[in-house]
């Protein structure tokens, strides 16, 4: 594992591409193997921390691995300075459709014509949108602890968080000068933030505070107003119409204790996508790639092997 140039990055972002709207997208390219390339799509507010075990494992097996920072995250930028209270950034600037185009343009820059796309959390919405936009470039999809549509509708297994979101968004817009410093101070206290994540069921005790620390360090550097605009785009997005017609192999990796993408939402995705496979991790939650790294690696490795055997 290479350490990135900034404190929260686990992998050096050794490539940079300015995508079609001018946004600089930084990404790591690991390995130059002969096997099918793999693209890892991050979740909302996430750095590369969730791929700490997955990325080096896959590159070690001979896969070229691409790991982009989402726009507004990590070392990637935005199409323009956000301005006062992020008023210069529109919902379209941070939409799932735009993020999916970023991923495809990263593939163009890396000369990857087709790949297996693996997404975690919001990254599942991203890779499904990639498949909608360019199905001929997708050899397979791996959905890791993520939703296929508006995650606020199923958060904690209830629907009222979606209805309350506008209230929370208004509060963030109203008081960013107070909220931002408080959030950043809290995120810098790793032990406090870790315990809060466990209480809020964002993570289970299978995940140590040290393993979560790079994510927390990254989150402390983010603009909450930009992040909330991205949640708006997540609420607008749905792949429910795509899944029944999906011809691309889909593997779903799901945690029984995931409160952010509850089991019922994972099961519904499986039901909507004919021929999809689902693998359950009984003791894991939303931080599945960090909570069950060996199991996740084995599942993805087996999925890749089947795809390559079918193509041979």
C-alpha positions as CSV (number, residue, x, y, z in Angstrom):
1,X,0.0,0.0,0.0
2,X,1.4,3.4,-1.0
3,X,0.7,6.4,1.3
4,X,-0.9,9.3,-0.5
5,X,0.4,12.9,-0.4
6,X,-2.2,14.0,2.0
7,X,-2.8,12.6,5.5
8,X,-6.0,10.8,4.8
9,X,-5.1,9.1,1.5
10,X,-4.0,5.5,1.6
11,X,-3.0,5.3,-2.1
12,X,-1.0,7.8,-4.0
13,X,-3.1,9.5,-6.7
14,X,-0.6,9.1,-9.5
15,X,-2.8,10.2,-12.3
16,X,-4.9,13.3,-13.0
17,X,-7.4,14.0,-15.7
18,X,-9.5,17.1,-16.4
19,X,-12.9,15.7,-17.4
20,X,-15.2,17.2,-19.9
21,X,-16.6,20.0,-17.7
22,X,-13.1,21.0,-16.6
23,X,-13.1,19.3,-13.2
24,X,-9.7,17.8,-12.2
25,X,-10.2,14.1,-11.1
26,X,-7.3,12.5,-9.3
27,X,-7.0,8.8,-9.4
28,X,-4.7,6.0,-8.4
29,X,-3.6,3.4,-11.0
30,X,-2.4,0.2,-9.3
31,X,-0.7,-2.5,-11.2
32,X,-0.5,-3.2,-14.9
33,X,-1.5,-6.8,-15.0
34,X,-2.9,-8.6,-18.0
35,X,-6.2,-9.6,-16.3
36,X,-9.5,-7.7,-16.6
37,X,-9.2,-4.2,-15.1
38,X,-11.2,-3.3,-12.0
39,X,-12.6,0.2,-11.2
40,X,-13.4,1.0,-7.5
41,X,-16.1,3.6,-6.9
42,X,-16.2,5.4,-3.6
43,X,-19.1,6.2,-1.4
44,X,-20.5,9.6,-0.3
45,X,-18.0,11.6,1.8
46,X,-15.5,8.7,1.4
47,X,-11.8,8.7,0.7
48,X,-10.0,5.6,-0.6
49,X,-9.9,4.2,3.0
50,X,-12.6,1.6,2.3
51,X,-10.4,-0.1,-0.3
52,X,-7.4,-0.5,2.0
53,X,-7.5,-4.3,1.6
54,X,-9.4,-4.7,-1.7
55,X,-7.2,-2.6,-4.0
56,X,-3.8,-4.2,-3.2
57,X,-5.3,-7.7,-3.2
58,X,-6.8,-7.2,-6.7
59,X,-3.7,-5.6,-8.1
60,X,-1.6,-8.4,-6.6
61,X,-3.7,-10.9,-8.6
62,X,-2.8,-9.2,-11.8
63,X,-5.6,-6.8,-12.3
64,X,-5.1,-3.1,-13.2
65,X,-7.0,-1.2,-10.5
66,X,-8.3,2.3,-10.9
67,X,-9.3,4.2,-7.8
68,X,-10.6,7.7,-8.5
69,X,-11.5,10.3,-5.9
70,X,-15.0,11.5,-6.5
71,X,-15.4,15.2,-7.4
72,X,-15.3,17.3,-4.3
73,X,-13.6,14.5,-2.5
74,X,-10.0,13.7,-1.8
75,X,-7.6,15.3,-4.3
76,X,-10.2,15.8,-6.9
77,X,-11.7,19.2,-7.5
78,X,-15.0,20.8,-8.5
79,X,-15.8,22.5,-11.8
80,X,-15.5,25.9,-10.2
81,X,-14.8,27.4,-6.8
82,X,-17.9,26.7,-4.6
83,X,-18.2,30.3,-3.5
84,X,-20.1,31.6,-0.4
85,X,-22.1,28.8,1.1
86,X,-21.4,26.7,-2.1
87,X,-23.8,28.7,-4.1
88,X,-21.7,28.3,-7.3
89,X,-22.1,24.5,-7.3
90,X,-25.4,23.2,-8.7
91,X,-27.0,19.9,-8.1
92,X,-26.1,18.8,-11.6
93,X,-22.5,19.5,-10.9
94,X,-22.4,16.7,-8.3
95,X,-25.1,14.4,-9.7
96,X,-24.7,10.7,-10.0
97,X,-24.9,11.0,-13.7
98,X,-22.0,13.4,-13.7
99,X,-20.0,11.3,-11.3
100,X,-20.5,8.2,-13.5
101,X,-19.3,10.2,-16.5
102,X,-16.2,11.1,-14.5
103,X,-15.5,7.4,-13.9
104,X,-15.8,6.6,-17.6
105,X,-13.5,9.5,-18.5
106,X,-11.0,8.2,-16.0
107,X,-11.2,4.9,-17.8
108,X,-10.6,6.7,-21.1
109,X,-7.5,8.4,-19.6
110,X,-6.2,5.1,-18.4
111,X,-6.9,3.4,-21.7
112,X,-9.3,0.9,-20.1
113,X,-12.0,0.0,-22.7
114,X,-13.9,-2.4,-20.4
115,X,-13.7,-3.3,-16.7
116,X,-15.5,-4.7,-13.7
117,X,-16.9,-1.9,-11.6
118,X,-17.0,-2.3,-7.9
119,X,-18.9,0.3,-5.8
120,X,-19.3,0.8,-2.1
121,X,-22.3,2.7,-0.6
122,X,-23.1,5.6,-3.0
123,X,-20.6,4.0,-5.3
124,X,-23.2,1.3,-6.1
125,X,-25.5,4.1,-7.5
126,X,-22.4,5.3,-9.4
127,X,-21.6,2.0,-11.1
128,X,-25.2,1.3,-12.0
129,X,-25.3,4.7,-13.7
130,X,-22.0,3.8,-15.5
131,X,-23.7,0.7,-16.7
132,X,-26.7,2.7,-17.9
133,X,-24.5,5.1,-19.8
134,X,-22.0,2.6,-21.3
135,X,-23.1,-1.0,-20.9
136,X,-20.7,-2.2,-23.5
137,X,-17.8,-1.2,-21.2
138,X,-19.0,-3.1,-18.2
139,X,-17.9,-6.7,-17.8
140,X,-19.5,-7.0,-14.4
141,X,-20.8,-5.2,-11.4
142,X,-20.1,-5.7,-7.7
143,X,-22.4,-3.8,-5.3
144,X,-20.9,-3.6,-1.8
145,X,-23.2,-2.4,1.0
146,X,-24.9,0.2,-1.2
147,X,-28.3,1.2,-2.6
148,X,-29.7,1.2,-6.1
149,X,-31.8,4.3,-5.4
150,X,-32.4,7.1,-2.9
151,X,-30.7,5.8,0.3
152,X,-32.7,8.2,2.5
153,X,-35.9,6.3,1.9
154,X,-34.5,3.2,3.6
155,X,-32.0,4.6,6.1
156,X,-32.4,2.7,9.4
157,X,-35.2,0.8,7.7
158,X,-37.6,3.7,7.9
159,X,-38.8,6.4,5.5
160,X,-39.0,9.5,7.5
161,X,-35.4,10.5,7.1
162,X,-36.1,11.3,3.5
163,X,-39.0,13.6,4.5
164,X,-36.8,15.3,7.2
165,X,-33.8,15.8,4.8
166,X,-35.0,19.3,3.6
167,X,-35.1,20.5,7.2
168,X,-31.6,19.3,7.9
169,X,-30.3,20.8,4.6
170,X,-31.9,24.1,5.5
171,X,-30.2,24.1,8.9
172,X,-26.8,23.4,7.3
173,X,-27.3,26.2,4.8
174,X,-28.4,28.5,7.6
175,X,-25.5,28.0,10.0
176,X,-22.4,26.7,8.1
177,X,-20.1,29.0,9.9
178,X,-21.1,27.3,13.2
179,X,-21.5,23.7,11.9
180,X,-18.4,23.3,9.8
181,X,-15.9,24.1,12.6
182,X,-17.8,21.9,15.0
183,X,-17.9,19.0,12.6
184,X,-14.2,19.3,11.8
185,X,-13.2,19.4,15.4
186,X,-15.3,16.3,16.1
187,X,-13.8,14.4,13.2
188,X,-10.3,15.1,14.4
189,X,-11.1,13.3,17.7
190,X,-10.9,9.8,16.3
191,X,-12.0,7.9,19.4
192,X,-15.1,10.2,19.9
193,X,-16.0,10.0,16.2
194,X,-15.5,6.2,16.2
195,X,-17.8,5.7,19.1
196,X,-20.4,8.0,17.6
197,X,-20.2,5.9,14.3
198,X,-20.8,2.7,16.3
199,X,-23.7,4.3,18.2
200,X,-25.2,5.6,15.0
201,X,-24.7,2.1,13.5
202,X,-22.5,3.5,10.7
203,X,-20.0,0.9,11.8
204,X,-19.8,-2.2,13.9
205,X,-17.2,-3.1,16.6
206,X,-15.7,-5.5,14.0
207,X,-14.0,-2.3,12.7
208,X,-11.3,-0.7,14.8
209,X,-10.9,3.0,15.4
210,X,-7.6,3.0,13.7
211,X,-9.1,1.5,10.5
212,X,-11.8,4.2,10.4
213,X,-9.3,7.0,11.1
214,X,-8.4,7.8,7.5
215,X,-12.0,8.2,6.6
216,X,-12.6,10.5,9.5
217,X,-9.5,12.6,8.7
218,X,-10.8,13.0,5.1
219,X,-14.3,14.0,6.2
220,X,-12.9,16.7,8.4
221,X,-11.5,18.4,5.3
222,X,-14.8,18.4,3.3
223,X,-17.3,21.2,2.7
224,X,-20.6,20.0,4.2
225,X,-22.7,22.2,1.9
226,X,-21.2,20.5,-1.1
227,X,-21.7,17.1,0.4
228,X,-25.4,17.9,1.1
229,X,-25.9,18.9,-2.5
230,X,-24.5,15.5,-3.4
231,X,-27.1,13.9,-1.2
232,X,-29.8,15.8,-3.1
233,X,-28.5,14.1,-6.3
234,X,-28.5,10.7,-4.6
235,X,-32.2,11.3,-3.6
236,X,-33.1,12.0,-7.2
237,X,-31.4,8.9,-8.6
238,X,-32.8,5.5,-9.1
239,X,-31.8,2.4,-11.0
240,X,-35.0,0.6,-10.3
241,X,-35.9,0.8,-14.0
242,X,-32.4,-0.5,-15.1
243,X,-32.2,-3.6,-12.9
244,X,-34.9,-5.7,-14.5
245,X,-33.3,-5.3,-17.9
246,X,-29.7,-5.8,-16.6
247,X,-27.8,-8.2,-18.8
248,X,-24.5,-7.5,-17.0
249,X,-23.5,-10.0,-14.2
250,X,-24.2,-8.4,-10.8
251,X,-22.8,-9.6,-7.4
252,X,-24.3,-8.0,-4.3
253,X,-22.3,-8.2,-1.1
254,X,-24.5,-7.3,1.9
255,X,-24.1,-7.0,5.7
256,X,-27.0,-8.2,7.8
257,X,-26.2,-5.4,10.3
258,X,-26.1,-2.6,7.7
259,X,-28.4,0.2,9.0
260,X,-27.5,2.6,6.2
261,X,-28.4,0.1,3.4
262,X,-30.6,-2.4,5.3
263,X,-31.0,-6.0,4.3
264,X,-34.5,-5.4,2.9
265,X,-33.0,-2.9,0.4
266,X,-30.3,-5.3,-0.6
267,X,-32.8,-8.1,-1.0
268,X,-35.0,-5.9,-3.2
269,X,-32.0,-5.1,-5.5
270,X,-31.4,-8.8,-5.8
271,X,-35.0,-9.4,-6.6
272,X,-35.1,-6.7,-9.2
273,X,-32.0,-7.9,-11.1
274,X,-32.6,-11.3,-12.7
275,X,-29.6,-13.6,-12.4
276,X,-27.9,-11.5,-9.8
277,X,-26.1,-13.2,-6.9
278,X,-26.2,-12.0,-3.3
279,X,-23.7,-13.0,-0.6
280,X,-24.6,-12.2,3.0
281,X,-22.1,-11.3,5.8
282,X,-24.0,-12.0,9.1
283,X,-21.9,-9.8,11.4
284,X,-21.0,-6.9,9.1
285,X,-22.6,-3.5,8.6
286,X,-22.1,-0.6,6.2
287,X,-18.3,-0.7,6.5
288,X,-18.3,-4.1,5.0
289,X,-15.0,-3.8,3.0
290,X,-13.2,-3.0,6.2
291,X,-15.2,-5.2,8.5
292,X,-14.9,-8.4,6.4
293,X,-11.8,-7.8,4.1
294,X,-11.0,-11.5,3.6
295,X,-14.5,-12.5,2.7
296,X,-15.0,-9.5,0.4
297,X,-11.7,-10.2,-1.3
298,X,-12.5,-13.8,-1.8
299,X,-16.0,-13.0,-3.2
300,X,-14.7,-10.5,-5.7
301,X,-11.8,-12.8,-6.7
302,X,-14.2,-15.7,-7.4
303,X,-16.6,-13.4,-9.3
304,X,-13.7,-12.1,-11.5
305,X,-12.5,-15.7,-12.1
306,X,-16.0,-16.8,-13.3
307,X,-16.2,-13.8,-15.7
308,X,-12.8,-14.6,-17.1
309,X,-13.6,-18.3,-17.4
310,X,-16.8,-17.5,-19.3
311,X,-15.0,-15.3,-21.7
312,X,-12.2,-17.8,-22.4
